């Protein structure tokens, strides 16, 4: 069997790759997955050629990593996205939001912008149209309900849900906290939003290897109906297969 080595995050990436193993074995490939719990090593080991690919990051992160570190990573395939959702805390109805409501949002640049765009989509705030995917609370031009935004580390928000009227939570952290995006969230990022295009999770390889047979086979299996079904059944809307 030809070996394919992939560096991955534990949830959901490594779990999805485990499902791909038997499908790739049928095609003569031995998929070997190593789990990393940081966001730097998986890129280093692919850029150095120690691993064939990684599956843990979205396009935006990969591009800024390349810029910062001078690496030559490229997407070989877009697999899934993890939509942000607005979850109920003390209040349960977005249409009936109280004046001065407190909403927890992630404090990292990427996810804060996504959270604000989602709240704008729900008609709760208006953002400066030029801000787009880089929006911060300073870009709010209209806040009719006088919402106050509390910026917290993304992983802390699920634990503090009861302290706020509403909270915006990342797909992976919602999952870990036992929240289900399709039944618990009041609103989630739609698949055609600008944010999703930027934050789709990819299989990344060193430039020049995107057409290697093994990589092509890996991407094909990850985009297959069997894996899509697994993602839908397992993650219940917190992880969504990406459709071009």
C-alpha positions as CSV (number, residue, x, y, z in Angstrom):
1,X,0.0,0.0,0.0
2,X,1.2,3.5,-0.8
3,X,1.4,5.6,2.4
4,X,-0.3,9.0,2.8
5,X,0.7,10.9,6.0
6,X,-1.6,13.6,7.3
7,X,-1.3,15.9,10.2
8,X,-4.6,16.8,11.8
9,X,-6.6,18.3,14.7
10,X,-8.4,15.8,16.8
11,X,-12.0,17.1,16.3
12,X,-13.5,16.9,13.7
13,X,-10.5,16.4,11.3
14,X,-8.9,13.3,12.6
15,X,-12.3,11.7,13.2
16,X,-13.3,12.3,9.6
17,X,-9.9,11.0,8.4
18,X,-10.5,7.7,10.4
19,X,-13.6,7.2,8.3
20,X,-11.6,7.7,5.1
21,X,-9.1,5.0,6.0
22,X,-11.0,2.0,4.8
23,X,-12.2,3.8,1.6
24,X,-8.6,4.7,0.7
25,X,-7.4,1.2,1.6
26,X,-9.7,-0.1,-1.1
27,X,-7.8,2.1,-3.6
28,X,-4.4,0.9,-2.4
29,X,-3.5,3.7,0.0
30,X,-2.5,3.4,3.7
31,X,-3.7,6.7,5.4
32,X,-1.6,7.5,8.4
33,X,-3.0,10.2,10.7
34,X,-1.1,12.1,13.4
35,X,-3.0,14.3,15.7
36,X,-1.5,17.7,16.7
37,X,-3.0,20.0,19.3
38,X,-1.4,23.2,18.1
39,X,-1.8,25.2,14.9
40,X,1.9,25.6,13.9
41,X,3.4,22.1,13.8
42,X,1.0,20.7,11.2
43,X,2.1,23.4,8.7
44,X,5.8,23.1,9.5
45,X,5.8,19.3,8.9
46,X,4.0,19.6,5.6
47,X,6.2,22.5,4.4
48,X,9.4,20.5,5.4
49,X,8.1,17.5,3.5
50,X,7.9,15.2,6.6
51,X,4.1,14.9,6.0
52,X,2.2,14.7,2.7
53,X,-0.7,16.9,3.9
54,X,-2.5,18.5,6.8
55,X,-6.2,18.9,7.5
56,X,-6.9,21.3,10.4
57,X,-7.1,24.8,9.1
58,X,-9.1,27.2,7.0
59,X,-7.9,29.0,3.9
60,X,-7.5,32.3,5.6
61,X,-5.3,30.9,8.3
62,X,-3.2,29.1,5.7
63,X,-2.7,32.2,3.6
64,X,-1.7,34.4,6.6
65,X,0.6,31.6,7.8
66,X,2.4,31.5,4.4
67,X,2.7,35.2,4.5
68,X,4.2,35.3,8.0
69,X,6.5,32.2,7.7
70,X,7.4,32.2,4.0
71,X,6.0,28.8,3.6
72,X,4.5,27.5,0.3
73,X,1.3,25.7,1.3
74,X,-1.6,25.4,-1.0
75,X,-5.2,24.0,-0.7
76,X,-5.6,20.7,-2.5
77,X,-9.4,20.6,-1.7
78,X,-12.1,22.3,0.3
79,X,-13.8,19.8,2.7
80,X,-16.0,21.3,5.3
81,X,-16.8,24.4,7.3
82,X,-17.8,24.9,11.0
83,X,-20.5,27.5,11.1
84,X,-20.7,30.0,13.9
85,X,-24.1,30.0,15.6
86,X,-26.0,32.4,17.9
87,X,-27.1,30.5,21.0
88,X,-29.6,31.5,23.7
89,X,-28.4,32.4,27.1
90,X,-30.7,34.2,29.5
91,X,-32.9,35.2,26.5
92,X,-34.3,32.9,23.8
93,X,-35.8,35.2,21.2
94,X,-33.6,37.3,18.9
95,X,-36.7,39.1,17.5
96,X,-37.6,40.2,21.0
97,X,-34.1,41.1,22.3
98,X,-34.1,43.4,25.3
99,X,-32.5,46.8,25.2
100,X,-28.9,46.7,26.4
101,X,-28.7,43.0,26.0
102,X,-25.2,41.5,26.5
103,X,-23.9,39.2,23.7
104,X,-20.7,37.3,24.1
105,X,-18.5,37.1,20.9
106,X,-15.1,35.5,20.2
107,X,-12.2,37.9,20.8
108,X,-10.0,36.7,18.0
109,X,-10.0,38.9,14.8
110,X,-11.3,36.2,12.5
111,X,-14.2,34.9,14.5
112,X,-15.3,38.3,15.9
113,X,-15.8,39.6,12.4
114,X,-17.8,36.4,11.5
115,X,-19.9,36.9,14.7
116,X,-20.7,40.5,13.9
117,X,-21.6,39.7,10.2
118,X,-24.0,37.0,11.5
119,X,-25.6,39.4,13.9
120,X,-25.9,41.9,11.1
121,X,-27.6,39.2,9.0
122,X,-30.1,38.8,11.8
123,X,-30.9,42.5,11.6
124,X,-29.5,43.3,15.1
125,X,-26.7,45.7,14.1
126,X,-25.4,47.5,11.0
127,X,-21.7,47.4,10.1
128,X,-19.7,49.7,7.9
129,X,-19.9,47.9,4.5
130,X,-16.2,48.4,3.9
131,X,-15.3,46.4,7.0
132,X,-16.4,43.0,5.7
133,X,-14.4,40.1,7.0
134,X,-12.2,42.3,9.1
135,X,-15.1,43.9,11.0
136,X,-14.6,44.8,14.7
137,X,-17.1,46.3,17.2
138,X,-15.6,49.7,16.1
139,X,-17.2,49.2,12.7
140,X,-20.8,49.1,14.1
141,X,-22.6,52.0,12.6
142,X,-26.1,51.3,14.0
143,X,-27.0,49.4,17.2
144,X,-30.7,50.1,17.8
145,X,-31.0,47.7,20.8
146,X,-27.9,49.2,22.4
147,X,-26.4,45.7,22.6
148,X,-23.2,45.5,24.6
149,X,-20.6,43.1,23.2
150,X,-18.4,41.1,25.6
151,X,-15.3,39.8,23.9
152,X,-14.1,36.4,25.3
153,X,-11.7,33.7,24.1
154,X,-13.8,31.5,21.8
155,X,-13.3,28.3,23.9
156,X,-14.5,30.1,27.1
157,X,-17.9,31.2,25.7
158,X,-19.8,27.9,26.0
159,X,-19.0,27.7,29.7
160,X,-20.3,31.3,30.3
161,X,-23.5,31.0,28.3
162,X,-25.7,31.5,31.3
163,X,-24.0,34.9,32.1
164,X,-25.2,36.5,28.8
165,X,-28.4,37.1,27.0
166,X,-27.0,35.5,23.8
167,X,-23.6,34.1,22.7
168,X,-21.9,33.5,19.4
169,X,-20.1,30.2,19.5
170,X,-17.7,28.4,17.0
171,X,-18.8,25.1,15.5
172,X,-16.0,23.1,17.1
173,X,-16.5,24.5,20.6
174,X,-20.3,24.2,20.4
175,X,-19.7,20.5,19.6
176,X,-17.4,20.0,22.5
177,X,-19.9,21.7,24.8
178,X,-22.7,19.3,23.7
179,X,-24.5,22.0,21.7
180,X,-26.1,21.1,18.4
181,X,-26.0,23.8,15.8
182,X,-29.1,22.6,13.9
183,X,-31.3,22.3,17.0
184,X,-29.8,24.6,19.7
185,X,-28.6,27.6,17.7
186,X,-31.1,30.4,16.9
187,X,-29.1,31.3,13.7
188,X,-26.1,29.9,11.9
189,X,-23.8,31.2,9.2
190,X,-25.4,30.4,5.8
191,X,-23.2,28.4,3.3
192,X,-23.1,31.2,0.8
193,X,-21.8,33.8,3.2
194,X,-18.5,35.6,2.5
195,X,-17.2,34.2,5.8
196,X,-17.8,30.6,4.8
197,X,-15.8,31.0,1.5
198,X,-12.9,32.3,3.6
199,X,-13.2,29.8,6.4
200,X,-13.7,26.5,4.7
201,X,-11.4,23.9,6.1
202,X,-9.0,22.5,3.5
203,X,-6.5,19.7,2.9
204,X,-3.2,21.6,2.6
205,X,-0.1,20.4,0.8
206,X,3.2,21.9,-0.2
207,X,2.8,23.8,-3.5
208,X,3.5,21.4,-6.4
209,X,2.0,18.4,-4.7
210,X,-1.7,19.3,-5.1
211,X,-1.9,16.9,-8.1
212,X,-0.1,14.0,-6.6
213,X,-2.2,10.8,-7.1
214,X,-2.4,10.1,-3.3
215,X,-3.5,13.6,-2.5
216,X,-6.1,13.5,-5.3
217,X,-7.4,10.2,-3.9
218,X,-7.6,11.6,-0.4
219,X,-9.5,14.7,-1.4
220,X,-11.9,12.7,-3.6
221,X,-12.7,10.3,-0.6
222,X,-13.2,13.3,1.8
223,X,-15.7,14.8,-0.7
224,X,-17.4,11.4,-1.3
225,X,-21.1,10.8,-0.4
226,X,-20.0,8.3,2.3
227,X,-17.9,10.9,4.1
228,X,-20.5,13.7,3.6
229,X,-23.1,11.4,5.2
230,X,-20.8,10.6,8.1
231,X,-20.2,14.4,8.7
232,X,-23.9,15.1,8.6
233,X,-24.9,12.2,10.9
234,X,-22.1,12.8,13.4
235,X,-21.9,16.5,13.8
236,X,-25.5,17.5,13.4
237,X,-24.8,20.9,11.7
238,X,-21.8,21.9,13.7
239,X,-19.6,20.7,10.9
240,X,-21.0,21.0,7.4
241,X,-19.7,19.4,4.1
242,X,-18.6,22.2,1.8
243,X,-20.3,22.2,-1.6
244,X,-18.6,24.2,-4.3
